[in-house]
């Protein structure tokens, strides 16, 4: 039973006028928590993706590449070839939180440009 259903039932006098502690506890246990509905559609996903990509594009090479992991080899004609290098993309939690929060504000019409 939802909160508004319980209130309606009480207001319509379907439950009597005096309740014991046990009655109140039983009624409260019957109330189902209302779940927030979150809409995730293509627009929200696109907004989150664009936000993360914009943040990555603003990062410099020191933040993106682990230069200590670079592996080189000497190729024919004495040319040096980069064989592998690791990335170290670390977006801070605040950036990710901000990007997602802004995406849902756009979806809910609070921040439409």
ChimeraX commands (.cxc) that place a marker at each C-alpha (Angstrom):
marker #1 position 0.00,0.00,0.00 radius 0.5
marker #1 position 1.36,3.42,-0.96 radius 0.5
marker #1 position 1.47,6.44,1.33 radius 0.5
marker #1 position -1.27,8.30,-0.53 radius 0.5
marker #1 position -3.51,5.19,-0.42 radius 0.5
marker #1 position -3.04,4.93,3.35 radius 0.5
marker #1 position -3.87,8.63,3.83 radius 0.5
marker #1 position -6.95,8.26,1.65 radius 0.5
marker #1 position -8.09,5.23,3.62 radius 0.5
marker #1 position -7.68,7.12,6.92 radius 0.5
marker #1 position -9.47,10.22,5.58 radius 0.5
marker #1 position -12.39,8.11,4.38 radius 0.5
marker #1 position -12.77,6.71,7.91 radius 0.5
marker #1 position -12.26,3.16,6.71 radius 0.5
marker #1 position -10.02,2.39,9.66 radius 0.5
marker #1 position -11.82,3.79,12.70 radius 0.5
marker #1 position -10.83,6.75,14.80 radius 0.5
marker #1 position -8.67,5.28,17.59 radius 0.5
marker #1 position -5.55,3.30,16.85 radius 0.5
marker #1 position -3.39,1.24,19.17 radius 0.5
marker #1 position 0.39,1.25,18.87 radius 0.5
marker #1 position 0.18,-2.12,17.16 radius 0.5
marker #1 position -2.34,-0.76,14.62 radius 0.5
marker #1 position -0.05,2.16,13.76 radius 0.5
marker #1 position 2.99,-0.12,13.43 radius 0.5
marker #1 position 1.00,-2.51,11.20 radius 0.5
marker #1 position -0.16,0.40,9.00 radius 0.5
marker #1 position 3.35,1.80,8.69 radius 0.5
marker #1 position 4.73,-1.61,7.75 radius 0.5
marker #1 position 2.18,-1.83,4.93 radius 0.5
marker #1 position 3.38,1.38,3.30 radius 0.5
marker #1 position 5.58,0.63,0.32 radius 0.5
marker #1 position 8.42,3.07,-0.27 radius 0.5
marker #1 position 7.86,5.20,-3.34 radius 0.5
marker #1 position 10.60,4.79,-5.89 radius 0.5
marker #1 position 11.98,7.71,-7.81 radius 0.5
marker #1 position 11.67,7.24,-11.53 radius 0.5
marker #1 position 14.80,8.05,-13.48 radius 0.5
marker #1 position 14.64,8.48,-17.22 radius 0.5
marker #1 position 17.72,7.41,-19.12 radius 0.5
marker #1 position 17.32,7.90,-22.81 radius 0.5
marker #1 position 19.56,8.54,-25.78 radius 0.5
marker #1 position 19.79,12.26,-25.00 radius 0.5
marker #1 position 21.02,11.65,-21.45 radius 0.5
marker #1 position 23.58,9.08,-22.60 radius 0.5
marker #1 position 24.78,11.42,-25.36 radius 0.5
marker #1 position 25.11,14.31,-22.87 radius 0.5
marker #1 position 27.15,12.17,-20.45 radius 0.5
marker #1 position 29.36,10.87,-23.26 radius 0.5
marker #1 position 29.98,14.38,-24.62 radius 0.5
marker #1 position 30.80,15.65,-21.12 radius 0.5
marker #1 position 33.37,12.92,-20.52 radius 0.5
marker #1 position 34.88,13.35,-24.00 radius 0.5
marker #1 position 35.16,17.12,-23.47 radius 0.5
marker #1 position 36.93,16.51,-20.16 radius 0.5
marker #1 position 39.33,14.05,-21.82 radius 0.5
marker #1 position 40.06,16.51,-24.63 radius 0.5
marker #1 position 41.01,19.18,-22.07 radius 0.5
marker #1 position 43.55,16.88,-20.42 radius 0.5
marker #1 position 47.19,17.28,-21.45 radius 0.5
marker #1 position 49.51,14.45,-22.49 radius 0.5
marker #1 position 51.01,14.11,-19.00 radius 0.5
marker #1 position 47.55,13.23,-17.66 radius 0.5
marker #1 position 46.77,10.82,-20.52 radius 0.5
marker #1 position 49.96,8.83,-21.14 radius 0.5
marker #1 position 52.12,6.83,-18.74 radius 0.5
marker #1 position 55.47,7.74,-20.26 radius 0.5
marker #1 position 57.28,5.33,-17.93 radius 0.5
marker #1 position 55.54,2.39,-19.57 radius 0.5
marker #1 position 56.72,3.21,-23.11 radius 0.5
marker #1 position 58.37,0.30,-24.87 radius 0.5
marker #1 position 60.61,0.95,-27.88 radius 0.5
marker #1 position 62.42,-1.22,-30.37 radius 0.5
marker #1 position 65.15,-0.57,-32.90 radius 0.5
marker #1 position 63.77,-1.29,-36.35 radius 0.5
marker #1 position 65.63,-1.76,-39.61 radius 0.5
marker #1 position 67.50,1.32,-40.94 radius 0.5
marker #1 position 68.17,2.21,-37.28 radius 0.5
marker #1 position 64.73,3.73,-36.71 radius 0.5
marker #1 position 63.23,3.73,-33.24 radius 0.5
marker #1 position 59.71,2.35,-33.09 radius 0.5
marker #1 position 57.23,2.77,-30.26 radius 0.5
marker #1 position 55.85,-0.70,-29.56 radius 0.5
marker #1 position 53.47,0.06,-26.71 radius 0.5
marker #1 position 52.52,2.67,-24.14 radius 0.5
marker #1 position 49.91,2.60,-21.39 radius 0.5
marker #1 position 47.29,5.24,-20.79 radius 0.5
marker #1 position 46.44,6.59,-17.38 radius 0.5
marker #1 position 43.09,8.23,-17.87 radius 0.5
marker #1 position 41.81,9.13,-14.45 radius 0.5
marker #1 position 38.82,11.39,-14.24 radius 0.5
marker #1 position 38.28,12.59,-10.73 radius 0.5
marker #1 position 35.02,11.66,-9.04 radius 0.5
marker #1 position 33.89,15.28,-8.88 radius 0.5
marker #1 position 34.15,15.65,-12.68 radius 0.5
marker #1 position 32.14,12.50,-13.32 radius 0.5
marker #1 position 29.54,13.46,-10.71 radius 0.5
marker #1 position 29.19,16.93,-12.23 radius 0.5
marker #1 position 28.85,15.55,-15.78 radius 0.5
marker #1 position 26.12,13.06,-14.81 radius 0.5
marker #1 position 24.27,15.59,-12.63 radius 0.5
marker #1 position 24.24,18.11,-15.46 radius 0.5
marker #1 position 23.00,15.45,-17.91 radius 0.5
marker #1 position 19.99,14.67,-15.72 radius 0.5
marker #1 position 19.27,18.36,-15.16 radius 0.5
marker #1 position 19.05,18.73,-18.94 radius 0.5
marker #1 position 16.70,15.74,-19.14 radius 0.5
marker #1 position 14.46,17.13,-16.41 radius 0.5
marker #1 position 14.27,20.50,-18.12 radius 0.5
marker #1 position 16.18,22.39,-15.45 radius 0.5
marker #1 position 19.13,23.37,-17.61 radius 0.5
marker #1 position 18.00,23.48,-21.21 radius 0.5
marker #1 position 20.11,25.86,-23.30 radius 0.5
marker link #1:1,2 radius 0.2
marker link #1:2,3 radius 0.2
marker link #1:3,4 radius 0.2
marker link #1:4,5 radius 0.2
marker link #1:5,6 radius 0.2
marker link #1:6,7 radius 0.2
marker link #1:7,8 radius 0.2
marker link #1:8,9 radius 0.2
marker link #1:9,10 radius 0.2
marker link #1:10,11 radius 0.2
marker link #1:11,12 radius 0.2
marker link #1:12,13 radius 0.2
marker link #1:13,14 radius 0.2
marker link #1:14,15 radius 0.2
marker link #1:15,16 radius 0.2
marker link #1:16,17 radius 0.2
marker link #1:17,18 radius 0.2
marker link #1:18,19 radius 0.2
marker link #1:19,20 radius 0.2
marker link #1:20,21 radius 0.2
marker link #1:21,22 radius 0.2
marker link #1:22,23 radius 0.2
marker link #1:23,24 radius 0.2
marker link #1:24,25 radius 0.2
marker link #1:25,26 radius 0.2
marker link #1:26,27 radius 0.2
marker link #1:27,28 radius 0.2
marker link #1:28,29 radius 0.2
marker link #1:29,30 radius 0.2
marker link #1:30,31 radius 0.2
marker link #1:31,32 radius 0.2
marker link #1:32,33 radius 0.2
marker link #1:33,34 radius 0.2
marker link #1:34,35 radius 0.2
marker link #1:35,36 radius 0.2
marker link #1:36,37 radius 0.2
marker link #1:37,38 radius 0.2
marker link #1:38,39 radius 0.2
marker link #1:39,40 radius 0.2
marker link #1:40,41 radius 0.2
marker link #1:41,42 radius 0.2
marker link #1:42,43 radius 0.2
marker link #1:43,44 radius 0.2
marker link #1:44,45 radius 0.2
marker link #1:45,46 radius 0.2
marker link #1:46,47 radius 0.2
marker link #1:47,48 radius 0.2
marker link #1:48,49 radius 0.2
marker link #1:49,50 radius 0.2
marker link #1:50,51 radius 0.2
marker link #1:51,52 radius 0.2
marker link #1:52,53 radius 0.2
marker link #1:53,54 radius 0.2
marker link #1:54,55 radius 0.2
marker link #1:55,56 radius 0.2
marker link #1:56,57 radius 0.2
marker link #1:57,58 radius 0.2
marker link #1:58,59 radius 0.2
marker link #1:59,60 radius 0.2
marker link #1:60,61 radius 0.2
marker link #1:61,62 radius 0.2
marker link #1:62,63 radius 0.2
marker link #1:63,64 radius 0.2
marker link #1:64,65 radius 0.2
marker link #1:65,66 radius 0.2
marker link #1:66,67 radius 0.2
marker link #1:67,68 radius 0.2
marker link #1:68,69 radius 0.2
marker link #1:69,70 radius 0.2
marker link #1:70,71 radius 0.2
marker link #1:71,72 radius 0.2
marker link #1:72,73 radius 0.2
marker link #1:73,74 radius 0.2
marker link #1:74,75 radius 0.2
marker link #1:75,76 radius 0.2
marker link #1:76,77 radius 0.2
marker link #1:77,78 radius 0.2
marker link #1:78,79 radius 0.2
marker link #1:79,80 radius 0.2
marker link #1:80,81 radius 0.2
marker link #1:81,82 radius 0.2
marker link #1:82,83 radius 0.2
marker link #1:83,84 radius 0.2
marker link #1:84,85 radius 0.2
marker link #1:85,86 radius 0.2
marker link #1:86,87 radius 0.2
marker link #1:87,88 radius 0.2
marker link #1:88,89 radius 0.2
marker link #1:89,90 radius 0.2
marker link #1:90,91 radius 0.2
marker link #1:91,92 radius 0.2
marker link #1:92,93 radius 0.2
marker link #1:93,94 radius 0.2
marker link #1:94,95 radius 0.2
marker link #1:95,96 radius 0.2
marker link #1:96,97 radius 0.2
marker link #1:97,98 radius 0.2
marker link #1:98,99 radius 0.2
marker link #1:99,100 radius 0.2
marker link #1:100,101 radius 0.2
marker link #1:101,102 radius 0.2
marker link #1:102,103 radius 0.2
marker link #1:103,104 radius 0.2
marker link #1:104,105 radius 0.2
marker link #1:105,106 radius 0.2
marker link #1:106,107 radius 0.2
marker link #1:107,108 radius 0.2
marker link #1:108,109 radius 0.2
marker link #1:109,110 radius 0.2
marker link #1:110,111 radius 0.2
marker link #1:111,112 radius 0.2
marker link #1:112,113 radius 0.2
view
